[in-house]
Amino acid sequence: MFYDKYLPDWKGDIKVMELAWLGSLSRQKGVSANEMTVLIDQILDATGHLHVNGYTHRDIKPDNILINFRKPILAKLCDFGLTSNLCLKTFAGAENFVAPKILKQKLPGLRHSRSIERQVSSP
């Protein structure tokens, strides 16, 4: 076996991870509307699987969506470091990717608008 040949004295666990050939969604250029539709469907399937099993991701953003292929597009959700059970009582994740409803709870004076980033970053 591979491990016997290359790691003969290793006694611990070995983690095998899949390689995302094209990197994260944030590195992709020219993603078409059709590709984005398929990608969103795949991410919704992943989050649905988490929710059915009692968990939520809490940090979905382009950096945490990995792309294996473009034709057809194949996306995978990664970075489960902030994953929690569905009983949420604390804020987690990147503020630039948070739903306005959550930000309004965190910042009571916040008004919903298209320029929510400017409102959040202003003093």
C-alpha positions in Angstrom: 0.0 0.0 0.0 0.9 3.6 -0.4 1.1 4.2 3.4 3.4 1.2 4.0 5.8 2.3 1.3 6.0 6.1 2.0 5.0 6.3 5.6 6.3 3.0 7.2 6.6 4.4 10.7 3.4 6.5 10.8 1.0 5.5 13.6 -1.5 8.3 13.6 -4.5 9.1 11.5 -4.2 10.2 7.9 -6.6 12.7 6.4 -7.2 12.4 2.7 -8.7 15.5 1.1 -10.1 16.1 -2.4 -8.3 18.7 -4.6 -10.5 21.5 -6.0 -8.8 21.9 -9.3 -10.0 25.4 -10.1 -9.9 26.9 -6.6 -12.7 29.0 -5.0 -15.6 30.7 -6.6 -14.0 34.1 -5.8 -11.1 33.2 -8.2 -13.4 32.3 -11.1 -13.8 34.7 -14.1 -16.8 34.9 -16.4 -19.2 32.6 -14.6 -22.3 32.5 -16.8 -25.9 32.8 -15.5 -26.5 29.1 -16.4 -23.4 28.1 -14.5 -24.4 30.2 -11.5 -27.9 28.7 -11.5 -26.4 25.2 -11.3 -23.9 26.3 -8.7 -26.6 27.8 -6.5 -28.6 24.6 -6.8 -25.6 22.6 -5.7 -24.9 24.9 -2.7 -28.6 24.8 -1.7 -28.4 21.0 -1.8 -25.4 21.0 0.4 -27.0 23.4 2.9 -30.2 21.4 2.8 -28.2 18.3 3.7 -26.7 20.1 6.7 -30.0 21.4 7.9 -31.7 18.0 7.6 -29.0 16.7 9.9 -29.4 19.5 12.4 -26.5 21.8 11.4 -25.9 25.2 9.7 -22.8 26.3 7.9 -22.7 30.0 9.2 -20.0 31.1 6.7 -21.1 30.7 3.1 -19.2 33.1 0.9 -17.4 32.8 -2.5 -14.1 31.8 -0.7 -15.8 28.8 0.8 -17.3 27.5 -2.4 -14.8 25.3 -4.3 -15.0 24.6 -8.0 -13.8 21.3 -9.4 -14.9 21.7 -13.0 -16.5 24.3 -15.2 -18.1 22.2 -18.0 -20.3 21.1 -16.3 -19.7 23.3 -13.3 -19.2 21.3 -10.1 -19.1 23.2 -6.8 -18.5 22.0 -3.2 -19.0 23.8 0.1 -16.0 23.9 2.4 -14.7 25.4 5.6 -17.0 24.0 8.2 -15.1 25.6 11.1 -18.1 27.8 12.1 -20.7 25.0 11.6 -23.1 24.8 14.5 -26.3 23.1 15.5 -29.5 24.9 14.3 -30.0 26.5 17.7 -28.2 29.7 17.0 -27.6 32.3 19.7 -24.4 34.0 18.5 -23.3 35.8 15.4 -20.7 34.2 13.2 -19.3 34.6 9.7 -18.1 37.4 7.4 -20.2 40.6 7.8 -20.1 41.3 4.1 -22.0 38.1 3.4 -24.7 38.3 6.1 -28.4 38.6 5.4 -29.8 42.1 6.1 -32.2 40.6 8.6 -29.3 39.4 10.7 -27.4 42.6 10.5 -30.6 44.5 11.5 -30.7 42.4 14.7 -27.0 43.1 15.4 -27.2 46.8 14.4 -30.7 48.0 15.4 -30.5 51.3 13.6 -29.6 49.7 10.3 -32.0 50.4 7.4 -32.3 47.9 4.5 -30.9 49.2 1.2 -28.7 48.2 -1.6 -25.8 50.1 0.0 -25.8 48.0 3.1 -22.0 47.7 3.1 -21.6 51.5 3.4 -24.1 51.6 6.3 -22.3 48.8 8.1 -18.9 50.3 7.7 -19.9 53.9 8.6 -19.4 55.0 12.2 
